[in-house]
Every structure is written in C-alpha cells, then in structure tokens.
C-alpha cells in the first residue's frame, strides 16, 4: 500500500469527557475497534491495516470536539502560512517522545483542525 500523500486528511480525533460512551457509540455505529490507552485510544476501521484516528480523553464536556488532521511535510512551515493567511495557532508545533510532530490550528472562520508529520521510520 502506498504512503498517504502530503496535504491530505489522514487522521481524525474525537475529544470526549466520556471515552467509554464514545467507543460504544462509534463501535456500534460504524464497527470501529479501539486500542484503549492512557488518555488516548487508537481507532481502527474494519479491515484497516493501521489505526486511522483516536479518541482523546478530555477533562470536561466543554472540551469535547471532533477534529481532522492533515499530513504535512513541515508542521512549522504550515503554522507560519496559517498565520499569514489569517488563521491562528492553538497549539504550537509539538514533538512527541517518539518523534511525531503536530500542531492545532484555527482557520479564519474559527474552525479547529490539526496538522502532523509522522515520526521517522525506524
């Protein structure tokens, strides 16, 4: 299978203060399966080779959300372009211990989305 192209939506995240209810709902609705973690559950579609999304455990209902994430080549460059085009940075580029780089942004209309670059291949 070919790797996803840059600048495409390749991940989504559901933020919820009730992860069990979200797993039950989406599992029953779409047949998704989950790999529960501490604070983040990976989501897989039936027949998928790898997870395609996640459930982020958030502390309150005010933080519940659904967000799409776009695979990009350079997170910092996309953040700079976002600001030049009238958007805002909610979460500055962040690198996880495993090397995933991500940021959370707002478009000029206030819609929340994310961008990420996966960790380097081992």
TIFI-245498 format. One record per residue: x, y, z of N, C-alpha, C in turn; residue number from 1; residue in three letters. Coordinates in steps of 0.05 Angstrom, whole numbers. Layout:
BEGIN
LOPA:n_c1:n_c2:n_c3:ca_c1:ca_c2:ca_c3:c_c1:c_c2:c_c3:i:aa
LOPA:X:Y:Z:X:Y:Z:X:Y:Z:NUM:ALA;
...
//
This chain:
BEGIN
LOPA:n_c1:n_c2:n_c3:ca_c1:ca_c2:ca_c3:c_c1:c_c2:c_c3:i:aa
LOPA:17:-24:0:0:0:0:18:25:0:1:UNK;
LOPA:11:44:-17:27:69:-19:22:86:5:2:UNK;
LOPA:43:101:12:41:120:35:22:143:27:3:UNK;
LOPA:7:154:47:-11:176:41:5:200:30:4:UNK;
LOPA:-8:216:14:4:240:3:3:262:23:5:UNK;
LOPA:23:280:22:22:303:39:-2:321:32:6:UNK;
LOPA:-11:336:51:-33:355:48:-60:341:44:7:UNK;
LOPA:-62:317:55:-88:302:54:-96:297:83:8:UNK;
LOPA:-123:295:87:-133:288:113:-128:258:117:9:UNK;
LOPA:-112:251:137:-105:223:142:-110:214:170:10:UNK;
LOPA:-120:231:187:-124:224:215:-147:241:225:11:UNK;
LOPA:-162:231:245:-182:247:258:-181:241:288:12:UNK;
LOPA:-192:260:303:-191:256:332:-218:265:344:13:UNK;
LOPA:-229:249:361:-253:256:376:-244:261:405:14:UNK;
LOPA:-249:285:414:-243:291:442:-268:288:459:15:UNK;
LOPA:-267:273:480:-291:268:496:-284:265:526:16:UNK;
LOPA:-303:274:542:-300:270:571:-312:243:579:17:UNK;
LOPA:-323:228:560:-335:202:565:-325:182:544:18:UNK;
LOPA:-299:174:545:-288:156:525:-303:130:521:19:UNK;
LOPA:-313:118:543:-328:93:540:-353:97:523:20:UNK;
LOPA:-368:119:528:-392:124:513:-385:129:483:21:UNK;
LOPA:-363:142:478:-354:147:450:-347:120:437:22:UNK;
LOPA:-332:103:451:-325:77:440:-350:61:434:23:UNK;
LOPA:-369:61:453:-393:46:449:-409:57:425:24:UNK;
LOPA:-412:83:423:-427:95:402:-415:90:374:25:UNK;
LOPA:-389:97:371:-377:94:345:-372:64:338:26:UNK;
LOPA:-367:48:358:-364:19:353:-389:7:342:27:UNK;
LOPA:-412:14:355:-437:3:346:-446:15:319:28:UNK;
LOPA:-441:41:316:-450:55:292:-434:46:267:29:UNK;
LOPA:-408:45:269:-391:40:246:-374:14:247:30:UNK;
LOPA:-375:0:269:-359:-24:271:-330:-19:277:31:UNK;
LOPA:-324:6:286:-296:12:293:-287:-4:317:32:UNK;
LOPA:-261:-9:318:-249:-22:341:-229:-3:354:33:UNK;
LOPA:-223:-8:379:-207:11:394:-184:-4:409:34:UNK;
LOPA:-162:10:411:-140:1:427:-137:22:449:35:UNK;
LOPA:-151:17:472:-151:37:493:-123:41:504:36:UNK;
LOPA:-118:67:510:-93:74:522:-98:92:546:37:UNK;
LOPA:-77:103:556:-79:121:579:-82:149:567:38:UNK;
LOPA:-107:159:565:-112:186:555:-117:187:525:39:UNK;
LOPA:-112:165:511:-116:166:482:-121:137:472:40:UNK;
LOPA:-143:134:458:-150:107:447:-147:108:417:41:UNK;
LOPA:-132:89:405:-130:88:376:-155:75:364:42:UNK;
LOPA:-163:86:341:-187:76:327:-179:63:301:43:UNK;
LOPA:-190:39:295:-186:25:270:-212:19:257:44:UNK;
LOPA:-213:21:231:-236:14:215:-236:-16:210:45:UNK;
LOPA:-259:-29:205:-259:-57:197:-242:-61:172:46:UNK;
LOPA:-223:-80:173:-206:-86:150:-182:-67:147:47:UNK;
LOPA:-179:-47:164:-157:-28:161:-131:-41:169:48:UNK;
LOPA:-110:-33:156:-83:-43:163:-71:-30:188:49:UNK;
LOPA:-80:-5:194:-69:10:216:-91:29:226:50:UNK;
LOPA:-88:39:251:-107:59:261:-109:83:243:51:UNK;
LOPA:-133:96:244:-138:119:227:-147:144:243:52:UNK;
LOPA:-149:140:269:-158:162:286:-155:155:315:53:UNK;
LOPA:-164:173:332:-162:169:361:-183:183:377:54:UNK;
LOPA:-187:173:401:-205:186:420:-187:197:442:55:UNK;
LOPA:-187:224:444:-172:238:465:-190:241:489:56:UNK;
LOPA:-180:233:512:-195:236:537:-191:264:547:57:UNK;
LOPA:-213:280:549:-211:307:558:-225:310:585:58:UNK;
LOPA:-218:330:601:-229:331:628:-257:341:631:59:UNK;
LOPA:-268:355:610:-295:366:614:-310:367:587:60:UNK;
LOPA:-336:367:588:-353:368:564:-348:393:547:61:UNK;
LOPA:-339:415:559:-333:439:544:-310:435:524:62:UNK;
LOPA:-294:414:529:-272:409:511:-278:387:490:63:UNK;
LOPA:-302:376:490:-310:356:471:-308:368:443:64:UNK;
LOPA:-298:352:424:-294:362:397:-290:339:377:65:UNK;
LOPA:-290:345:352:-282:327:331:-264:343:313:66:UNK;
LOPA:-241:333:306:-221:348:292:-209:330:270:67:UNK;
LOPA:-205:342:246:-190:328:226:-161:337:226:68:UNK;
LOPA:-143:319:218:-115:326:218:-104:320:190:69:UNK;
LOPA:-87:338:180:-75:336:154:-46:329:156:70:UNK;
LOPA:-38:309:140:-10:301:139:5:322:123:71:UNK;
LOPA:26:334:135:42:355:121:72:348:123:72:UNK;
LOPA:87:360:106:115:355:105:130:371:127:73:UNK;
LOPA:120:395:134:134:412:153:114:427:170:74:UNK;
LOPA:110:418:194:89:429:212:95:459:217:75:UNK;
LOPA:120:466:223:126:494:229:120:512:206:76:UNK;
LOPA:126:503:182:121:519:158:91:523:154:77:UNK;
LOPA:75:502:158:46:505:156:35:524:177:78:UNK;
LOPA:46:523:201:37:542:222:43:571:213:79:UNK;
LOPA:66:576:202:73:603:193:54:612:170:80:UNK;
LOPA:48:594:152:30:601:130:1:605:140:81:UNK;
LOPA:-7:589:160:-33:593:173:-36:621:183:82:UNK;
LOPA:-17:631:197:-18:658:208:-18:679:186:83:UNK;
LOPA:-2:675:166:-1:694:143:-28:695:129:84:UNK;
LOPA:-43:673:128:-68:672:114:-92:679:132:85:UNK;
LOPA:-86:688:157:-108:697:174:-117:677:195:86:UNK;
LOPA:-105:654:196:-112:634:216:-96:638:242:87:UNK;
LOPA:-100:621:261:-87:623:287:-76:596:296:88:UNK;
LOPA:-55:597:312:-44:573:323:-55:569:351:89:UNK;
LOPA:-68:546:356:-78:540:383:-57:525:399:90:UNK;
LOPA:-43:506:387:-22:491:400:2:492:381:91:UNK;
LOPA:24:505:391:48:508:375:59:480:367:92:UNK;
LOPA:75:479:346:87:453:339:99:439:363:93:UNK;
LOPA:91:414:366:99:398:389:110:371:379:94:UNK;
LOPA:132:362:390:144:337:382:141:317:405:95:UNK;
LOPA:129:294:399:125:273:420:151:259:424:96:UNK;
LOPA:154:243:446:178:228:451:185:209:428:97:UNK;
LOPA:165:200:413:170:181:391:176:195:364:98:UNK;
LOPA:175:222:364:182:237:340:159:248:324:99:UNK;
LOPA:134:243:331:111:254:317:111:284:323:100:UNK;
LOPA:107:300:302:105:329:305:76:338:298:101:UNK;
LOPA:63:354:315:36:362:309:32:391:318:102:UNK;
LOPA:11:403:308:1:429:317:-29:430:314:103:UNK;
LOPA:-42:447:330:-71:451:327:-75:480:319:104:UNK;
LOPA:-93:484:299:-96:510:287:-126:517:285:105:UNK;
LOPA:-131:543:279:-158:553:272:-156:565:245:106:UNK;
LOPA:-176:560:228:-178:574:203:-190:601:208:107:UNK;
LOPA:-191:619:188:-201:646:193:-230:647:203:108:UNK;
LOPA:-246:626:198:-273:625:208:-275:613:236:109:UNK;
LOPA:-253:605:248:-253:594:275:-256:564:276:110:UNK;
LOPA:-254:550:253:-255:521:253:-229:509:262:111:UNK;
LOPA:-230:490:280:-207:477:291:-198:454:273:112:UNK;
LOPA:-172:452:268:-161:429:253:-132:425:262:113:UNK;
LOPA:-120:403:254:-93:398:261:-76:390:238:114:UNK;
LOPA:-50:392:242:-31:383:222:-10:366:237:115:UNK;
LOPA:2:347:222:22:330:235:41:319:214:116:UNK;
LOPA:65:311:224:85:296:209:91:272:225:117:UNK;
LOPA:89:248:214:94:224:230:124:222:238:118:UNK;
LOPA:129:205:258:156:201:266:173:188:244:119:UNK;
LOPA:199:193:244:215:180:224:213:149:225:120:UNK;
LOPA:214:137:202:213:107:201:238:96:215:121:UNK;
LOPA:233:74:230:256:62:244:277:51:226:122:UNK;
//
